[in-house]
Amino acid sequence: MLNSVYQLISPKIISIKYQDISFEDEVLVRPDYLALCHADQRYYQGKRDAKVLRKKLPMALIHEGCGTVLYDPTHTFQPGEKVIMIPNVLSTDREDEIFENYRKGSAFLSSGRDGFMREFVNLKPDRLVPYKEIEGKIAAITEFVSVGMHGVNRFSKLAHSYKERIGVWGDGSLAFVVSSILKYRFPASKICVMGKNADKLNQFSFADEIHLIDDLTDGFTVDHAFECAGGEGSAYAIDDIIRFINPQGVVALMGVSEAKVPINTRDILEKGLVFVGCSRSGREDFENAVDFMKDKKIQNRLNSIIYETEPVEKLLDIHRVFSVDMNTNFKTVFQWKI
């Protein structure tokens, strides 16, 4: 079967590759909605290291999306069934104690392998999670929500029982999702969100406290913390966290930075802190995300950070979507109609 793959071949240049695909043991899915990630933008804008770009490109971007099953020779799904697509390519090494997203030899679609910007996507049945009762544009960000689920899951396994106050540093999409999950998982805890942008912080109406980072004083404390700032803000967020967290707190690092970040190890040692790196997610996290997103209140909340731009129907529309996303505060989602 001939498939059209929309590949980034160099920054801001996309070409169509026609690929013959077979799917004897794979499910054929037609993407419905796709969502942009900061990683997609970094590739598209050429803001990754030149060596990385040479190694990764050409490739189709986007690893967040949902679609409709067209054909399944394994009979796991019915034609017309709605599914979330999981971008992890599993390693053949089955390490039971290592999460699938960290296993050696595993791969990730839209990071060296073609992502979901294709006419059709062929995936193994275990790389698909069925969903119902979730609007398509919201289902499109399930992968993003699953990343938050993974971070909160790892935190819950490591943190001590004192969880009166949990701090989240960041005011973007990741901080919003992580804070929502924390409020859902730990309703008795006070969720405190710290950010730089007052307008964006006002979106966090469900949080118990919101603070501009410049207004924090020495009397402020949290028992545990999540760093969701990323980029240039990572260093400042980590420094604040070390300053304001109580002894033996767990710090989940979730923001991605292209540059190395200096860390105050002296105070980490003195407070006995635990730092845990969290990246991407696995099937269990996707399933937990779908359960979480079935709640209509949660859907309404997530809808507030989604900007749905016009559908993509031709190649030029792809460039438009990336341009629109540069001016979107949170998540950009679009229908894939090519």
N, C-alpha and C positions, 0 to 999 in steps of 0.2 A: 504494500500500500504506500502511495506517495504522500509525504507529509511536508508542509511548509513550516520552516523554522526561521524565526526572526532573530538573527544574531547580531550582537554588537561586535564589530570587527576592529574598531578603534574608537576612541572617545567621540561620541555624538554621531557616529556613522553606523547605520544598521543596514544589513543586507539580508536578502531572503535566500536560505539554503533549502534545496529540495532533497528530501531524504527518504529513501525506501525503508519502511519499517515492517517488522513482523512481530506478532504478539501471540504466540501459541500458548504461553502461560502468563500473559499480561492482560490487563484490563484497558480497553480503549476509552478514553475520557475526552469530552469536549469541554474546554475551559469556559466557564460562564462569567465569573468575576475574578479580577486580579487586583492585588494591592502592591504599592511600592514600599520599599524599605530603604533606609539610609544607605545600606550596602549597594543597592541597585544604583542609587544616585552617584556614589563614589566611583563606580565603574563607568557609568555613562558620562560623567563629567571629567573622567581621567584623573581623579584625585587619589588614586592608589599609586604606589611606587611603580616606576616604569618596568622594573623586572617582573613585578606581579602581573601587570597588564600583559606583558609579552607571554607570560606563562599561561594565563587564564583565557585570553581571547584567541580566536572568536568564540563566543558563546551566547546563547539566549538568556536574557535576564529574567528575573522575578521568581521568587520561591514561596510566595503567598497566594493562594487561590483556591477556588472551589469550582466544581464542574458537574457535568451530567454523564453518566455511564452510557456509552453507545453500544458496546459489545463486550461480553465477558466469557471467554472460552472455558474459564475455570468454574463458572456458575456460582461464584461467590456473591455477585451482585446482579440485579435485574436491570435491563435497559430502561433508561429514564430515571434511575435512582440518583439522588443528589449525594455528592461525596466531597470531602476535603482531601486535598492532595498533600502527602507528606514528602518533603524534598530530600530526606535522608536516603542515601544508598548504603545498605548495610554491608559491613565487612563480613567475610566468610569466617573470620575468627569469632566464635561465640564466647565472649567473656562475661559470664553471668553477673559478676559483681561490678562491671563497668557499664555505665549507661550507653545506649547505642550511639548517642551523639558525640561521645568521646573516644570510641574504640579506634584503635590503630587500623588503618586500611579502609575506614569508612569514607564516604564522599558526600558531597552536598550539591544539589542542583542549583544552578546559577552561581556556582563558585568553582569554576573549572569544568563543569559539565552543563549542558543545556538546561535552562530553567523552563518555566511554563509558557513563555511567549512562543507558542507553537499552535498550529491549526488543531492538532490532536496531541494528547499526551498518553503514552503507554507506560503503565506502572504495574508492579506486582500487586496482588490483592491486599497484602499486608501494608502497603503504602497508601491505602485509602481508608478513610473513616467516614461511614455514612452519617448523614445528619437530616433532621426534620425540624420543623417549627422554628427555623432561624432564617431571617431574611438574607438573601444572597449577598448583598453588599456587606453585611455584618459577618456572614460565614467566611467571606474572603480574607478576613484578618485572623482567622483561627490559628494559623501558624504563629503569628505574633503573640496572641494570647497564650498559646502553649509554651512559649519561651518564658513568660511570666509564671505560668504554672510550674515549670521546671525549677525556676529559681526559688519559689516559695516552698516547693517540695524538699529541695536540698536544705533550705534553711530550717524547716520543721524537724528534720532528722538530726540537726546539729545543735540547735539552740537549747539553752536551759529553760526551765519552766517560767522564769520571770519574764513576762512579755506584756507588762503594763503599758509600755510606750514603744512603738516601733517607728523608726524614722525612715523616710524615703527621700533621697536627695535627687532632684530633677523635676522638671515641670513639663516634659514632653510626653509623647505617646507611651513610652515604656514605663515611665513613672506612673502614669494614669492607670495603665493596666495592672501593674504590680500592686499599687495601692488598692485598687478595686478587689483584687484577689485576696489581699491580706485582710481587708475588712470583711470579706465573705468567709474566710477560713478562721479568723480570730476575732469574732464580733465583740468580745469583751476587751480587746486591746484598743488603745488609742492610737490611731494612725496619723502621724505627723508628717506633712509634706513640706519640703524646703525647695525653693526655686528662686530664679532671678527675675522672672517675668510675671508681674502682678496680674495681667489679663489672662495669661495661661493658667496661673494658680487658681483663679476664680472658677475654672472648670471643675476643680476638685471639690465640689460641694458636698460630697459624701464623706470626705475626710474629717477627722475630729479637729485637726489644727492645720492651718497653712501659714507658712512664714517666708518672708523674703530673707535670703541668706545673710544679708547685711544687717538684719535686725536681731540676729541671734545673740544672746548674752551668755555670760558664764553660768548663770543659773539654769540654763536649758540642758536637759539630758534625755537620752533615749536608752532603752535596754539593748536594742539590736538595730541594725541599719541596712538599707539597700542603696547601693550607689547606682543610679540610673541616669547620670548626667552624660557620660561619654564625651568623646572629643576633648577639646581644650578644658572643659569643665571638670574632667575626671580628677585631676590633681587637687583642685580646690575642694571638691566634694569629699574626697578621701581624707584630706587634711581636716576638714570640719568634722567628719564622722569620728575620727580618732580623738579629736578634742572633746566632743560632746557625748560620746557613748560611755555607758557604765562598764565596770570591769567584767571581763569574760563574756562580753557581747559577741554575737556573730555578725560579720559584715559580708553581705553578698555583693560581689562585684559583677555588675551586669552591663555597664556602659562600655562601649568599644572606643578605644583611642588608637589612632595611627602612630602616635609618638609615645616614647617611654615615659612613664609617670613616676616621679620621685615619691617615696613613701617614708613617713616618720617611723622607722622601726623601733626607736627607743621607747616611744609611748605605747606602741603595740605590745612590746615585751612587758612593760611595766603594768599594763592593764590585762595582760593575758588574753588578748583578743584572738578570735578565729576569723581568718579571711578565707572565703570560698569563691572560686571563679565559676560563673554560670554562663553557658553559651548554648544557644539552640535548644533542642528538645527532642523527645522521642514519642513513640506511638502512645504510650500511656498518658503522656502530657496532652497530646491531641484529644484523646478520649475524655480526659478530665476537663479540657477546655470546652468541648462540645456540651458536656453536662452543665458546666457553669453558664454557658451562653444560652441555654434553653430558658433560663429565667428571664421573663419579659422585662423586669426592672433592669437587669444587667444589659439586655439588648438596647434598651432605651439609653442607658448610660454610655455604652460603646458607640452608639449612633451619634452621640454628641461630639465625638472626636474624628468622625469620618467625613471626608469631603468627597462626594461622588462627582467626578468630572464626566464629560460627555463620552459616550462609547467609542472604543477604538474599532474603526471599520476599514482603515487603510494604513499604509506604512507611515504617512505623514502624521497620523494621529498619535503614533507612539512618541514622536518628538514633542508633540503638544503636551502629552501627559507628563513627561519629565519636566517640561518647562512650568506647567501648572504646579507641580509638586514642590518646586523651589519656593513658592509663596504660600504653601499650606502649613499651618501650625502643627497639625497632627498627621492623620493618615489619609493618603489619597487612594481612592478605589475607583475602578472603572469596569464596565462591561467589555468583554472581549468578543467582538463580533466579526473578526477577520475570517 
